[in-house]
Amino acid sequence: MDKHKTGRISQLLAIAVSVFFVFVGASGYQRTGDITLVLLFGALAIMGYFIVKFLFLGVNKLLDSLDDKHNQGSE
């Protein structure tokens, strides 16, 4: 139930953040050959995905509260 139409935006932004961290990790691995770098940035990619999704849950709650406040004020 995506009342504010933010689902697609959050999905695209979360994927973009994850791809960025994967790209940085892969580039760092090509330069250094250190597998720890890939694992670290892989974990950051996963965490970044969920952090963006979590932030958009907060945005949706904020938008819901603004809608509720606006609907109460118009009555």
C-alpha positions in Angstrom: 0.0 0.0 0.0 2.0 2.9 -1.3 -0.3 5.9 -0.6 2.3 8.6 -1.3 3.9 6.8 -4.3 7.4 6.7 -2.7 7.9 3.0 -3.2 9.5 3.2 -6.6 11.7 6.1 -5.6 13.0 4.4 -2.5 13.7 1.2 -4.5 15.7 3.0 -7.1 17.6 5.1 -4.6 18.4 2.0 -2.5 19.6 0.2 -5.5 21.7 3.2 -6.6 23.4 3.4 -3.1 24.1 -0.3 -3.2 25.5 -0.3 -6.7 27.8 2.7 -5.7 29.2 0.7 -2.8 29.7 -2.4 -4.9 31.4 -0.3 -7.5 33.8 1.3 -5.0 34.5 -2.1 -3.5 35.3 -3.7 -6.9 37.5 -0.7 -7.9 39.4 -0.9 -4.6 39.9 -4.6 -5.1 41.3 -4.2 -8.6 43.8 -1.6 -7.2 44.8 -3.4 -4.0 43.8 -7.1 -4.5 42.6 -7.1 -0.9 39.5 -9.3 -0.5 38.6 -7.6 2.8 37.8 -4.5 0.9 35.3 -6.3 -1.2 33.7 -7.9 1.8 33.5 -4.5 3.7 31.9 -2.7 0.8 29.6 -5.6 0.1 28.4 -5.3 3.7 28.1 -1.5 3.3 26.0 -2.1 0.1 23.6 -4.3 2.0 23.4 -1.9 5.0 23.0 1.1 2.7 20.1 -0.6 0.9 18.2 -1.2 4.2 19.1 2.2 5.6 17.6 3.9 2.6 14.4 1.7 2.8 14.2 2.5 6.6 14.6 6.3 5.9 11.7 6.1 3.4 9.6 4.4 6.0 10.2 7.6 8.1 9.3 9.8 5.2 6.1 7.9 4.6 5.2 8.3 8.3 5.9 12.0 8.1 3.8 12.4 5.0 1.0 10.5 6.7 1.1 12.7 9.8 1.0 15.8 7.5 -2.0 14.4 5.7 -3.7 13.7 9.0 -2.9 17.2 10.3 -4.2 18.8 7.1 -7.4 16.7 7.2 -8.0 17.7 10.8 -7.5 21.3 10.0 -10.0 21.3 7.2 -12.8 19.8 9.3 
